[in-house]
Amino acid sequence: MPKLKYGYQWQIGSIVINPDQADVVKQIFTGFLAGQNRNQLASQFNLTHTTVLRILTSNKYAGAEDYPQIISAADFKQVQEKLKQQIVRKPKKQPTPPTKFYRGIINRYSDDAFKQAEHIYQLIYSEVEVYGES
């Protein structure tokens, strides 16, 4: 049998509400809507803040996917709106490509891309120059 969400249990092959855990789920949703943050709720119910976030973001508590409903759809929607306001994802910083070329310890470079490329191509030796003629 697959693992169930916190607040539910198996009973004769069907999913039913676990009354004790369902009460905690209701209190988590109510507390979050009342202004408590995830860390406060986690410490209050001896859970991790990640578990609290998983509870707050799971639509199964609102009756989705054949799960019995523990909280109202309106409360679930309010929590999702509040979470969207709180969780702001920072855009990933794109790495800056190098603009100057260096050769060893001597800093031979130019701000002109063509001069940089010319310098790099000058560093390339043919196999004849390296190994000699065979």
GUKE-180964 format. One record per atom (N, C-alpha, C): residue number from 1; residue in one letter; chain; x, y, z. Coordinates in pm, whole numbers, m for minus. Atoms other than C-alpha are relative to their C-alpha. Layout:
N
{nr:NUM; rest:A; kette:A; px:X; py:Y; pz:Z}
...
***
This chain:
134
{nr:1; rest:M; kette:A; px:85; py:m118; pz:0}
{nr:1; rest:M; kette:A; px:0; py:0; pz:0}
{nr:1; rest:M; kette:A; px:89; py:124; pz:0}
{nr:2; rest:P; kette:A; px:m81; py:m123; pz:2}
{nr:2; rest:P; kette:A; px:133; py:348; pz:m80}
{nr:2; rest:P; kette:A; px:m11; py:77; pz:131}
{nr:3; rest:K; kette:A; px:m3; py:m81; pz:m122}
{nr:3; rest:K; kette:A; px:227; py:583; pz:198}
{nr:3; rest:K; kette:A; px:m100; py:115; pz:m11}
{nr:4; rest:L; kette:A; px:102; py:m105; pz:m2}
{nr:4; rest:L; kette:A; px:m46; py:827; pz:295}
{nr:4; rest:L; kette:A; px:54; py:129; pz:58}
{nr:5; rest:K; kette:A; px:m32; py:m130; pz:m56}
{nr:5; rest:K; kette:A; px:m30; py:1193; pz:380}
{nr:5; rest:K; kette:A; px:m29; py:0; pz:150}
{nr:6; rest:Y; kette:A; px:25; py:m20; pz:m143}
{nr:6; rest:Y; kette:A; px:m12; py:1301; pz:744}
{nr:6; rest:Y; kette:A; px:m147; py:41; pz:15}
{nr:7; rest:G; kette:A; px:141; py:m32; pz:m22}
{nr:7; rest:G; kette:A; px:m371; py:1310; pz:872}
{nr:7; rest:G; kette:A; px:m93; py:m108; pz:m51}
{nr:8; rest:Y; kette:A; px:81; py:107; pz:57}
{nr:8; rest:Y; kette:A; px:m489; py:996; pz:695}
{nr:8; rest:Y; kette:A; px:53; py:m136; pz:42}
{nr:9; rest:Q; kette:A; px:m40; py:138; pz:m29}
{nr:9; rest:Q; kette:A; px:m481; py:621; pz:753}
{nr:9; rest:Q; kette:A; px:m81; py:m95; pz:m88}
{nr:10; rest:W; kette:A; px:73; py:102; pz:74}
{nr:10; rest:W; kette:A; px:m583; py:302; pz:577}
{nr:10; rest:W; kette:A; px:m97; py:m70; pz:94}
{nr:11; rest:Q; kette:A; px:97; py:79; pz:m78}
{nr:11; rest:Q; kette:A; px:m896; py:125; pz:696}
{nr:11; rest:Q; kette:A; px:m79; py:m86; pz:m99}
{nr:12; rest:I; kette:A; px:65; py:98; pz:88}
{nr:12; rest:I; kette:A; px:m1019; py:m188; pz:515}
{nr:12; rest:I; kette:A; px:17; py:41; pz:m147}
{nr:13; rest:G; kette:A; px:m31; py:m29; pz:140}
{nr:13; rest:G; kette:A; px:m849; py:m85; pz:190}
{nr:13; rest:G; kette:A; px:m42; py:137; pz:m50}
{nr:14; rest:S; kette:A; px:36; py:m135; pz:44}
{nr:14; rest:S; kette:A; px:m975; py:274; pz:183}
{nr:14; rest:S; kette:A; px:65; py:104; pz:91}
{nr:15; rest:I; kette:A; px:m65; py:m109; pz:m74}
{nr:15; rest:I; kette:A; px:m837; py:607; pz:296}
{nr:15; rest:I; kette:A; px:m104; py:68; pz:88}
{nr:16; rest:V; kette:A; px:88; py:m69; pz:m95}
{nr:16; rest:V; kette:A; px:m995; py:754; pz:608}
{nr:16; rest:V; kette:A; px:83; py:101; pz:78}
{nr:17; rest:I; kette:A; px:m65; py:m106; pz:m78}
{nr:17; rest:I; kette:A; px:m916; py:1051; pz:828}
{nr:17; rest:I; kette:A; px:46; py:m56; pz:134}
{nr:18; rest:N; kette:A; px:m52; py:30; pz:m133}
{nr:18; rest:N; kette:A; px:m693; py:997; pz:1131}
{nr:18; rest:N; kette:A; px:m38; py:119; pz:87}
{nr:19; rest:P; kette:A; px:54; py:m115; pz:m74}
{nr:19; rest:P; kette:A; px:m876; py:1215; pz:1388}
{nr:19; rest:P; kette:A; px:105; py:84; pz:72}
{nr:20; rest:D; kette:A; px:m101; py:m75; pz:m74}
{nr:20; rest:D; kette:A; px:m573; py:1310; pz:1598}
{nr:20; rest:D; kette:A; px:87; py:84; pz:m94}
{nr:21; rest:Q; kette:A; px:m85; py:m71; pz:95}
{nr:21; rest:Q; kette:A; px:m353; py:1402; pz:1301}
{nr:21; rest:Q; kette:A; px:m80; py:104; pz:m79}
{nr:22; rest:A; kette:A; px:84; py:m95; pz:74}
{nr:22; rest:A; kette:A; px:m642; py:1572; pz:1119}
{nr:22; rest:A; kette:A; px:m20; py:127; pz:82}
{nr:23; rest:D; kette:A; px:13; py:m118; pz:m86}
{nr:23; rest:D; kette:A; px:m685; py:1802; pz:1418}
{nr:23; rest:D; kette:A; px:125; py:87; pz:m10}
{nr:24; rest:V; kette:A; px:m126; py:m75; pz:15}
{nr:24; rest:V; kette:A; px:m317; py:1901; pz:1387}
{nr:24; rest:V; kette:A; px:2; py:71; pz:m134}
{nr:25; rest:V; kette:A; px:4; py:m61; pz:133}
{nr:25; rest:V; kette:A; px:m362; py:1965; pz:1012}
{nr:25; rest:V; kette:A; px:m89; py:123; pz:1}
{nr:26; rest:K; kette:A; px:92; py:m115; pz:m9}
{nr:26; rest:K; kette:A; px:m662; py:2191; pz:1083}
{nr:26; rest:K; kette:A; px:64; py:116; pz:76}
{nr:27; rest:Q; kette:A; px:m65; py:m105; pz:m79}
{nr:27; rest:Q; kette:A; px:m465; py:2379; pz:1348}
{nr:27; rest:Q; kette:A; px:114; py:67; pz:m77}
{nr:28; rest:I; kette:A; px:m109; py:m56; pz:80}
{nr:28; rest:I; kette:A; px:m172; py:2425; pz:1108}
{nr:28; rest:I; kette:A; px:m58; py:100; pz:m101}
{nr:29; rest:F; kette:A; px:62; py:m91; pz:96}
{nr:29; rest:F; kette:A; px:m398; py:2578; pz:841}
{nr:29; rest:F; kette:A; px:m57; py:123; pz:70}
{nr:30; rest:T; kette:A; px:58; py:m111; pz:m74}
{nr:30; rest:T; kette:A; px:m582; py:2792; pz:1097}
{nr:30; rest:T; kette:A; px:108; py:93; pz:53}
{nr:31; rest:G; kette:A; px:m110; py:m81; pz:m52}
{nr:31; rest:G; kette:A; px:m257; py:2909; pz:1258}
{nr:31; rest:G; kette:A; px:70; py:79; pz:m108}
{nr:32; rest:F; kette:A; px:m67; py:m70; pz:110}
{nr:32; rest:F; kette:A; px:m100; py:2996; pz:924}
{nr:32; rest:F; kette:A; px:m85; py:117; pz:m49}
{nr:33; rest:L; kette:A; px:88; py:m108; pz:42}
{nr:33; rest:L; kette:A; px:m404; py:3198; pz:821}
{nr:33; rest:L; kette:A; px:m11; py:109; pz:105}
{nr:34; rest:A; kette:A; px:4; py:m98; pz:m109}
{nr:34; rest:A; kette:A; px:m395; py:3369; pz:1162}
{nr:34; rest:A; kette:A; px:130; py:81; pz:12}
{nr:35; rest:G; kette:A; px:m123; py:m79; pz:m1}
{nr:35; rest:G; kette:A; px:m40; py:3489; pz:1100}
{nr:35; rest:G; kette:A; px:123; py:m70; pz:53}
{nr:36; rest:Q; kette:A; px:m118; py:72; pz:m46}
{nr:36; rest:Q; kette:A; px:189; py:3224; pz:1243}
{nr:36; rest:Q; kette:A; px:83; py:m41; pz:m121}
{nr:37; rest:N; kette:A; px:m84; py:44; pz:111}
{nr:37; rest:N; kette:A; px:489; py:3138; pz:1028}
{nr:37; rest:N; kette:A; px:25; py:m151; pz:12}
{nr:38; rest:R; kette:A; px:m21; py:146; pz:6}
{nr:38; rest:R; kette:A; px:599; py:2786; pz:930}
{nr:38; rest:R; kette:A; px:89; py:m49; pz:114}
{nr:39; rest:N; kette:A; px:m89; py:42; pz:m110}
{nr:39; rest:N; kette:A; px:878; py:2773; pz:1191}
{nr:39; rest:N; kette:A; px:m74; py:m5; pz:133}
{nr:40; rest:Q; kette:A; px:79; py:0; pz:m124}
{nr:40; rest:Q; kette:A; px:639; py:2864; pz:1472}
{nr:40; rest:Q; kette:A; px:m93; py:m121; pz:5}
{nr:41; rest:L; kette:A; px:91; py:116; pz:6}
{nr:41; rest:L; kette:A; px:391; py:2600; pz:1358}
{nr:41; rest:L; kette:A; px:77; py:m131; pz:16}
{nr:42; rest:A; kette:A; px:m81; py:121; pz:m10}
{nr:42; rest:A; kette:A; px:667; py:2341; pz:1324}
{nr:42; rest:A; kette:A; px:39; py:m28; pz:145}
{nr:43; rest:S; kette:A; px:m40; py:23; pz:m140}
{nr:43; rest:S; kette:A; px:791; py:2393; pz:1678}
{nr:43; rest:S; kette:A; px:m121; py:m28; pz:89}
{nr:44; rest:Q; kette:A; px:122; py:22; pz:m79}
{nr:44; rest:Q; kette:A; px:435; py:2404; pz:1815}
{nr:44; rest:Q; kette:A; px:m48; py:m145; pz:m10}
{nr:45; rest:F; kette:A; px:51; py:136; pz:19}
{nr:45; rest:F; kette:A; px:348; py:2063; pz:1668}
{nr:45; rest:F; kette:A; px:112; py:m104; pz:m12}
{nr:46; rest:N; kette:A; px:m116; py:90; pz:3}
{nr:46; rest:N; kette:A; px:697; py:1907; pz:1685}
{nr:46; rest:N; kette:A; px:19; py:m63; pz:m138}
{nr:47; rest:L; kette:A; px:m23; py:40; pz:139}
{nr:47; rest:L; kette:A; px:734; py:1890; pz:1306}
{nr:47; rest:L; kette:A; px:113; py:85; pz:m56}
{nr:48; rest:T; kette:A; px:m99; py:m86; pz:66}
{nr:48; rest:T; kette:A; px:991; py:2028; pz:1064}
{nr:48; rest:T; kette:A; px:m75; py:105; pz:m82}
{nr:49; rest:H; kette:A; px:66; py:m103; pz:79}
{nr:49; rest:H; kette:A; px:918; py:2348; pz:873}
{nr:49; rest:H; kette:A; px:m30; py:m51; pz:m141}
{nr:50; rest:T; kette:A; px:25; py:60; pz:132}
{nr:50; rest:T; kette:A; px:943; py:2140; pz:553}
{nr:50; rest:T; kette:A; px:m129; py:m82; pz:2}
{nr:51; rest:T; kette:A; px:123; py:77; pz:m13}
{nr:51; rest:T; kette:A; px:669; py:1907; pz:676}
{nr:51; rest:T; kette:A; px:m120; py:93; pz:5}
{nr:52; rest:V; kette:A; px:110; py:m98; pz:m7}
{nr:52; rest:V; kette:A; px:452; py:2207; pz:759}
{nr:52; rest:V; kette:A; px:m28; py:56; pz:m140}
{nr:53; rest:L; kette:A; px:19; py:m52; pz:135}
{nr:53; rest:L; kette:A; px:510; py:2346; pz:409}
{nr:53; rest:L; kette:A; px:m68; py:m105; pz:m89}
{nr:54; rest:R; kette:A; px:63; py:106; pz:79}
{nr:54; rest:R; kette:A; px:419; py:2009; pz:255}
{nr:54; rest:R; kette:A; px:m149; py:m12; pz:34}
{nr:55; rest:I; kette:A; px:140; py:5; pz:m41}
{nr:55; rest:I; kette:A; px:98; py:2005; pz:456}
{nr:55; rest:I; kette:A; px:m76; py:118; pz:m60}
{nr:56; rest:L; kette:A; px:68; py:m121; pz:48}
{nr:56; rest:L; kette:A; px:12; py:2362; pz:356}
{nr:56; rest:L; kette:A; px:m17; py:2; pz:m152}
{nr:57; rest:T; kette:A; px:6; py:m4; pz:146}
{nr:57; rest:T; kette:A; px:73; py:2297; pz:m14}
{nr:57; rest:T; kette:A; px:m68; py:m122; pz:m63}
{nr:58; rest:S; kette:A; px:62; py:121; pz:55}
{nr:58; rest:S; kette:A; px:m98; py:1958; pz:m53}
{nr:58; rest:S; kette:A; px:m150; py:20; pz:m16}
{nr:59; rest:N; kette:A; px:144; py:m17; pz:25}
{nr:59; rest:N; kette:A; px:m440; py:1983; pz:m219}
{nr:59; rest:N; kette:A; px:m81; py:m122; pz:46}
{nr:60; rest:K; kette:A; px:70; py:120; pz:m49}
{nr:60; rest:K; kette:A; px:m524; py:1637; pz:m81}
{nr:60; rest:K; kette:A; px:m80; py:31; pz:126}
{nr:61; rest:Y; kette:A; px:72; py:m36; pz:m122}
{nr:61; rest:Y; kette:A; px:m631; py:1801; pz:246}
{nr:61; rest:Y; kette:A; px:m132; py:70; pz:m32}
{nr:62; rest:A; kette:A; px:124; py:m64; pz:43}
{nr:62; rest:A; kette:A; px:m898; py:1988; pz:49}
{nr:62; rest:A; kette:A; px:m90; py:m98; pz:m75}
{nr:63; rest:G; kette:A; px:85; py:102; pz:57}
{nr:63; rest:G; kette:A; px:m1035; py:1659; pz:m85}
{nr:63; rest:G; kette:A; px:38; py:m45; pz:m140}
{nr:64; rest:A; kette:A; px:m43; py:41; pz:135}
{nr:64; rest:A; kette:A; px:m833; py:1601; pz:m404}
{nr:64; rest:A; kette:A; px:48; py:m145; pz:0}
{nr:65; rest:E; kette:A; px:m55; py:135; pz:24}
{nr:65; rest:E; kette:A; px:m735; py:1259; pz:m545}
{nr:65; rest:E; kette:A; px:m56; py:m107; pz:95}
{nr:66; rest:D; kette:A; px:70; py:102; pz:m81}
{nr:66; rest:D; kette:A; px:m990; py:1048; pz:m351}
{nr:66; rest:D; kette:A; px:36; py:3; pz:148}
{nr:67; rest:Y; kette:A; px:m28; py:m15; pz:m143}
{nr:67; rest:Y; kette:A; px:m870; py:1178; pz:m14}
{nr:67; rest:Y; kette:A; px:m120; py:69; pz:65}
{nr:68; rest:P; kette:A; px:107; py:m71; pz:m70}
{nr:68; rest:P; kette:A; px:m1137; py:1273; pz:241}
{nr:68; rest:P; kette:A; px:43; py:142; pz:36}
{nr:69; rest:Q; kette:A; px:m29; py:m141; pz:m23}
{nr:69; rest:Q; kette:A; px:m1159; py:1647; pz:296}
{nr:69; rest:Q; kette:A; px:16; py:30; pz:149}
{nr:70; rest:I; kette:A; px:m26; py:m42; pz:m138}
{nr:70; rest:I; kette:A; px:m1003; py:1783; pz:616}
{nr:70; rest:I; kette:A; px:m23; py:150; pz:15}
{nr:71; rest:I; kette:A; px:17; py:m146; pz:m4}
{nr:71; rest:I; kette:A; px:m1002; py:2155; pz:534}
{nr:71; rest:I; kette:A; px:m84; py:43; pz:m119}
{nr:72; rest:S; kette:A; px:84; py:m48; pz:110}
{nr:72; rest:S; kette:A; px:m1226; py:2365; pz:312}
{nr:72; rest:S; kette:A; px:86; py:45; pz:m118}
{nr:73; rest:A; kette:A; px:m70; py:m45; pz:121}
{nr:73; rest:A; kette:A; px:m1129; py:2450; pz:m45}
{nr:73; rest:A; kette:A; px:32; py:148; pz:9}
{nr:74; rest:A; kette:A; px:m24; py:m144; pz:m15}
{nr:74; rest:A; kette:A; px:m1159; py:2820; pz:44}
{nr:74; rest:A; kette:A; px:123; py:27; pz:87}
{nr:75; rest:D; kette:A; px:m117; py:m16; pz:m86}
{nr:75; rest:D; kette:A; px:m906; py:2787; pz:327}
{nr:75; rest:D; kette:A; px:128; py:m41; pz:m73}
{nr:76; rest:F; kette:A; px:m117; py:44; pz:77}
{nr:76; rest:F; kette:A; px:m670; py:2594; pz:101}
{nr:76; rest:F; kette:A; px:43; py:108; pz:m100}
{nr:77; rest:K; kette:A; px:m31; py:m105; pz:98}
{nr:77; rest:K; kette:A; px:m694; py:2865; pz:m164}
{nr:77; rest:K; kette:A; px:61; py:122; pz:67}
{nr:78; rest:Q; kette:A; px:m55; py:m114; pz:m75}
{nr:78; rest:Q; kette:A; px:m629; py:3141; pz:93}
{nr:78; rest:Q; kette:A; px:145; py:m26; pz:40}
{nr:79; rest:V; kette:A; px:m136; py:35; pz:m41}
{nr:79; rest:V; kette:A; px:m320; py:2959; pz:218}
{nr:79; rest:V; kette:A; px:94; py:7; pz:m121}
{nr:80; rest:Q; kette:A; px:m85; py:m3; pz:119}
{nr:80; rest:Q; kette:A; px:m186; py:2920; pz:m137}
{nr:80; rest:Q; kette:A; px:30; py:144; pz:m42}
{nr:81; rest:E; kette:A; px:m22; py:m142; pz:34}
{nr:81; rest:E; kette:A; px:m233; py:3294; pz:m203}
{nr:81; rest:E; kette:A; px:100; py:63; pz:96}
{nr:82; rest:K; kette:A; px:m91; py:m55; pz:m100}
{nr:82; rest:K; kette:A; px:m56; py:3379; pz:121}
{nr:82; rest:K; kette:A; px:142; py:m53; pz:m20}
{nr:83; rest:L; kette:A; px:m133; py:58; pz:25}
{nr:83; rest:L; kette:A; px:231; py:3141; pz:41}
{nr:83; rest:L; kette:A; px:66; py:64; pz:m122}
{nr:84; rest:K; kette:A; px:m55; py:m65; pz:119}
{nr:84; rest:K; kette:A; px:274; py:3298; pz:m304}
{nr:84; rest:K; kette:A; px:61; py:136; pz:35}
{nr:85; rest:Q; kette:A; px:m50; py:m131; pz:m41}
{nr:85; rest:Q; kette:A; px:321; py:3636; pz:m138}
{nr:85; rest:Q; kette:A; px:128; py:m14; pz:82}
{nr:86; rest:Q; kette:A; px:m115; py:17; pz:m88}
{nr:86; rest:Q; kette:A; px:575; py:3499; pz:110}
{nr:86; rest:Q; kette:A; px:120; py:m57; pz:m72}
{nr:87; rest:I; kette:A; px:m111; py:70; pz:64}
{nr:87; rest:I; kette:A; px:784; py:3277; pz:m114}
{nr:87; rest:I; kette:A; px:32; py:69; pz:m132}
{nr:88; rest:V; kette:A; px:m45; py:m69; pz:121}
{nr:88; rest:V; kette:A; px:970; py:3488; pz:m367}
{nr:88; rest:V; kette:A; px:130; py:m66; pz:m43}
{nr:89; rest:R; kette:A; px:m120; py:67; pz:50}
{nr:89; rest:R; kette:A; px:1219; py:3299; pz:m577}
{nr:89; rest:R; kette:A; px:90; py:103; pz:m65}
{nr:90; rest:K; kette:A; px:m98; py:m90; pz:59}
{nr:90; rest:K; kette:A; px:1534; py:3487; pz:m662}
{nr:90; rest:K; kette:A; px:46; py:m59; pz:m133}
{nr:91; rest:P; kette:A; px:m49; py:54; pz:127}
{nr:91; rest:P; kette:A; px:1641; py:3458; pz:m1024}
{nr:91; rest:P; kette:A; px:144; py:m45; pz:14}
{nr:92; rest:K; kette:A; px:m136; py:52; pz:m6}
{nr:92; rest:K; kette:A; px:1953; py:3255; pz:m1076}
{nr:92; rest:K; kette:A; px:94; py:99; pz:m67}
{nr:93; rest:K; kette:A; px:m98; py:m92; pz:53}
{nr:93; rest:K; kette:A; px:2257; py:3469; pz:m1133}
{nr:93; rest:K; kette:A; px:79; py:m71; pz:m110}
{nr:94; rest:Q; kette:A; px:m72; py:58; pz:112}
{nr:94; rest:Q; kette:A; px:2408; py:3401; pz:m1473}
{nr:94; rest:Q; kette:A; px:149; py:30; pz:14}
{nr:95; rest:P; kette:A; px:m144; py:m26; pz:m11}
{nr:95; rest:P; kette:A; px:2786; py:3358; pz:m1469}
{nr:95; rest:P; kette:A; px:45; py:93; pz:m112}
{nr:96; rest:T; kette:A; px:m53; py:m94; pz:97}
{nr:96; rest:T; kette:A; px:2973; py:3635; pz:m1643}
{nr:96; rest:T; kette:A; px:115; py:m65; pz:m74}
{nr:97; rest:P; kette:A; px:m110; py:62; pz:73}
{nr:97; rest:P; kette:A; px:3191; py:3504; pz:m1922}
{nr:97; rest:P; kette:A; px:126; py:86; pz:11}
{nr:98; rest:P; kette:A; px:m122; py:m79; pz:m10}
{nr:98; rest:P; kette:A; px:3555; py:3607; pz:m1905}
{nr:98; rest:P; kette:A; px:15; py:93; pz:m120}
{nr:99; rest:T; kette:A; px:m16; py:m98; pz:107}
{nr:99; rest:T; kette:A; px:3635; py:3917; pz:m2106}
{nr:99; rest:T; kette:A; px:147; py:28; pz:m29}
{nr:100; rest:K; kette:A; px:m143; py:m23; pz:21}
{nr:100; rest:K; kette:A; px:4011; py:3914; pz:m2074}
{nr:100; rest:K; kette:A; px:71; py:m135; pz:1}
{nr:101; rest:F; kette:A; px:m76; py:123; pz:7}
{nr:101; rest:F; kette:A; px:4258; py:3642; pz:m2164}
{nr:101; rest:F; kette:A; px:135; py:22; pz:67}
{nr:102; rest:Y; kette:A; px:m127; py:m8; pz:m69}
{nr:102; rest:Y; kette:A; px:4568; py:3571; pz:m1959}
{nr:102; rest:Y; kette:A; px:89; py:m114; pz:m47}
{nr:103; rest:R; kette:A; px:m95; py:106; pz:33}
{nr:103; rest:R; kette:A; px:4881; py:3375; pz:m2042}
{nr:103; rest:R; kette:A; px:99; py:m9; pz:114}
{nr:104; rest:G; kette:A; px:m91; py:20; pz:m112}
{nr:104; rest:G; kette:A; px:5057; py:3240; pz:m1738}
{nr:104; rest:G; kette:A; px:m10; py:113; pz:101}
{nr:105; rest:I; kette:A; px:m4; py:m106; pz:m100}
{nr:105; rest:I; kette:A; px:5166; py:3495; pz:m1482}
{nr:105; rest:I; kette:A; px:m1; py:137; pz:m68}
{nr:106; rest:I; kette:A; px:m6; py:m128; pz:70}
{nr:106; rest:I; kette:A; px:5221; py:3767; pz:m1743}
{nr:106; rest:I; kette:A; px:m139; py:35; pz:m49}
{nr:107; rest:N; kette:A; px:133; py:m42; pz:39}
{nr:107; rest:N; kette:A; px:4899; py:3957; pz:m1792}
{nr:107; rest:N; kette:A; px:4; py:68; pz:m136}
{nr:108; rest:R; kette:A; px:6; py:m55; pz:135}
{nr:108; rest:R; kette:A; px:4890; py:4002; pz:m2167}
{nr:108; rest:R; kette:A; px:m145; py:m8; pz:m45}
{nr:109; rest:Y; kette:A; px:138; py:3; pz:44}
{nr:109; rest:Y; kette:A; px:4542; py:4103; pz:m2256}
{nr:109; rest:Y; kette:A; px:m37; py:135; pz:m59}
{nr:110; rest:S; kette:A; px:52; py:m122; pz:59}
{nr:110; rest:S; kette:A; px:4341; py:4361; pz:m2437}
{nr:110; rest:S; kette:A; px:m151; py:m1; pz:17}
{nr:111; rest:D; kette:A; px:146; py:m9; pz:m9}
{nr:111; rest:D; kette:A; px:3985; py:4486; pz:m2410}
{nr:111; rest:D; kette:A; px:m66; py:m25; pz:m136}
{nr:112; rest:D; kette:A; px:52; py:24; pz:133}
{nr:112; rest:D; kette:A; px:3947; py:4439; pz:m2785}
{nr:112; rest:D; kette:A; px:m7; py:m151; pz:m26}
{nr:113; rest:A; kette:A; px:19; py:144; pz:21}
{nr:113; rest:A; kette:A; px:3801; py:4094; pz:m2864}
{nr:113; rest:A; kette:A; px:85; py:m54; pz:m114}
{nr:114; rest:F; kette:A; px:m80; py:47; pz:113}
{nr:114; rest:F; kette:A; px:3983; py:4073; pz:m3196}
{nr:114; rest:F; kette:A; px:146; py:m15; pz:39}
{nr:115; rest:K; kette:A; px:m139; py:11; pz:m46}
{nr:115; rest:K; kette:A; px:4319; py:4140; pz:m3031}
{nr:115; rest:K; kette:A; px:15; py:m119; pz:94}
{nr:116; rest:Q; kette:A; px:m4; py:116; pz:m89}
{nr:116; rest:Q; kette:A; px:4236; py:3879; pz:m2767}
{nr:116; rest:Q; kette:A; px:8; py:m128; pz:m82}
{nr:117; rest:A; kette:A; px:1; py:119; pz:84}
{nr:117; rest:A; kette:A; px:4158; py:3620; pz:m3034}
{nr:117; rest:A; kette:A; px:133; py:m15; pz:m74}
{nr:118; rest:E; kette:A; px:m128; py:5; pz:71}
{nr:118; rest:E; kette:A; px:4472; py:3712; pz:m3228}
{nr:118; rest:E; kette:A; px:110; py:m49; pz:93}
{nr:119; rest:H; kette:A; px:m100; py:42; pz:m97}
{nr:119; rest:H; kette:A; px:4680; py:3668; pz:m2915}
{nr:119; rest:H; kette:A; px:m11; py:m150; pz:28}
{nr:120; rest:I; kette:A; px:21; py:141; pz:m27}
{nr:120; rest:I; kette:A; px:4525; py:3326; pz:m2844}
{nr:120; rest:I; kette:A; px:48; py:m85; pz:m118}
{nr:121; rest:Y; kette:A; px:m43; py:77; pz:117}
{nr:121; rest:Y; kette:A; px:4584; py:3206; pz:m3200}
{nr:121; rest:Y; kette:A; px:152; py:1; pz:m16}
{nr:122; rest:Q; kette:A; px:m146; py:m4; pz:6}
{nr:122; rest:Q; kette:A; px:4947; py:3314; pz:m3173}
{nr:122; rest:Q; kette:A; px:62; py:m103; pz:95}
{nr:123; rest:L; kette:A; px:m49; py:97; pz:m96}
{nr:123; rest:L; kette:A; px:4983; py:3073; pz:m2882}
{nr:123; rest:L; kette:A; px:m11; py:m143; pz:m50}
{nr:124; rest:I; kette:A; px:18; py:133; pz:55}
{nr:124; rest:I; kette:A; px:4883; py:2777; pz:m3094}
{nr:124; rest:I; kette:A; px:116; py:m32; pz:m94}
{nr:125; rest:Y; kette:A; px:m113; py:43; pz:82}
{nr:125; rest:Y; kette:A; px:5177; py:2592; pz:m3244}
{nr:125; rest:Y; kette:A; px:m43; py:m119; pz:m84}
{nr:126; rest:S; kette:A; px:31; py:116; pz:83}
{nr:126; rest:S; kette:A; px:5157; py:2346; pz:m3528}
{nr:126; rest:S; kette:A; px:77; py:m121; pz:52}
{nr:127; rest:E; kette:A; px:m69; py:120; pz:m43}
{nr:127; rest:E; kette:A; px:5262; py:1985; pz:m3472}
{nr:127; rest:E; kette:A; px:142; py:m3; pz:m51}
{nr:128; rest:V; kette:A; px:m136; py:m3; pz:54}
{nr:128; rest:V; kette:A; px:5564; py:2045; pz:m3691}
{nr:128; rest:V; kette:A; px:90; py:83; pz:91}
{nr:129; rest:E; kette:A; px:m81; py:m86; pz:m89}
{nr:129; rest:E; kette:A; px:5682; py:2326; pz:m3462}
{nr:129; rest:E; kette:A; px:27; py:m71; pz:133}
{nr:130; rest:V; kette:A; px:m15; py:66; pz:m129}
{nr:130; rest:V; kette:A; px:5628; py:2111; pz:m3154}
{nr:130; rest:V; kette:A; px:85; py:m127; pz:m12}
{nr:131; rest:Y; kette:A; px:m64; py:131; pz:8}
{nr:131; rest:Y; kette:A; px:5744; py:1766; pz:m3269}
{nr:131; rest:Y; kette:A; px:108; py:m10; pz:m109}
{nr:132; rest:G; kette:A; px:m95; py:6; pz:112}
{nr:132; rest:G; kette:A; px:5950; py:1848; pz:m3577}
{nr:132; rest:G; kette:A; px:m55; py:m84; pz:m114}
{nr:133; rest:E; kette:A; px:46; py:77; pz:116}
{nr:133; rest:E; kette:A; px:5916; py:1691; pz:m3918}
{nr:133; rest:E; kette:A; px:37; py:m147; pz:18}
{nr:134; rest:S; kette:A; px:m29; py:142; pz:m15}
{nr:134; rest:S; kette:A; px:5895; py:1313; pz:m3930}
{nr:134; rest:S; kette:A; px:64; py:m60; pz:m122}
***
